[in-house]
Amino acid sequence: MPGRLEGRVALVSGTTQGFGRGILETFIREGAMVLGLDLQAKDGLVDGFNDRQAYQIQANVAADDSWKRALETSIARFGEAPSIVVHNAGWAYPSKSGLEVTTEELTAS
């Protein structure tokens, strides 16, 4: 039985660990082809998955050129642009409340 995301291309940021990795694995179980973006990633296949399931690139989601490269990679790898985007990458500020984080901190690359 096909999954709910069968044949769809998803772009997920922050996929080398934690929630991002869980999202990647769940989307693949549901039939999606996933392009992972992460600062810690090495360009290539995602361990445990084949080339039609998941591919990852090292990318900084705060940099415009990373998004352009992600789109180009999605089209080259999966034949189309993503129809699903999950922006999971981020930075935690453990010593302060989210209300105290400044605009400068949020936009820093």
N, C-alpha and C positions, 0 to 999 in steps of 0.2 A: 504494500500500500504506500503510495507516494506521501511524502511529508507535506506539511503546510507551506513550506518554502521551496518546494521542488522547482528546480530550474532558475531560481532567482539568484542574483548576484548581490552579496552584501559586503559592505566595507565597514570594518569594525576597528576602532582605535584602541590601543592599550591591550593588545592580545597576548603578550608574552607571559602574563600571570594574572591571578586574581579573577575579578569579575569579567574582564575582557576575554580571558582564556575560556571561561565558562560560557560566555555568550557565543564565542567561536564554535565551541564543541556542540552546543545546543542547536545552533543554526545548521551545522553540518548534519546532525541527526535528523533535522527536519527537511533536508534535501538541498539546502543552499550551497552555493559556491562562495567561499569567503576569502576576501583580501584583508589581511591583517596589517595594521600599521602600528609601529612601536619604536620608541627611541632605542630600545634594547634588542630589537630584532636584527637578524641577519637576513639579507635578501635570499629567498629560496623557499623550498617546501616547508610546511609546518610539520614537525615531528609527529608521526602517527597517522598522517593523512596523505592521500595521493594528489597529483597535480590538478585534478578536476574538482577536488574538494577544497583545498586551502593553499594559499600562497601568502607570503609575508614580505614586507619591505621595511627597511629602517626608515623611519620618517618622524619628523617633528611637526605635530599638528598645529603648532603656532606659526609655522612657516608656509607661506603661500605656495612655494615651489614643491613642497611635499604633497599638497593636494593635487597639483597638476600631475605630478609623477604617479600618484595613486590612480587617478583617472586613466592615464595612459597605460599603466600596468594592468588595470582591470580589463580594458579593451583588448590588450595584447594577449592576456592569459585566458580570459573567459569569453571573449568575443562581444562584450557589451559593457556599458557603464553600469555601476551599481544602481539597483532600484531600492536598496535598503542601506541606510547609513546610521551607524550607532557610534556616537562620539562619546566614548567611555574614558579616554585618556584624560589625565588630570594630575593635579598636584595637591597634596594634603598640607594643611597648615596646623600641625598638632598642638602648637602652643597658643592658638587663638581661635576664637569663634569665627565662623564663616561671615558673620556680619562685620567683623573687624578687618577682613582682608581688603586691601586697597585695590583700586583699579590698576595701578601700576604693577602690583603683584600678579593680578589676574592676566594681564597682557604681556608680561615678561616672557621672552622666549629663551 
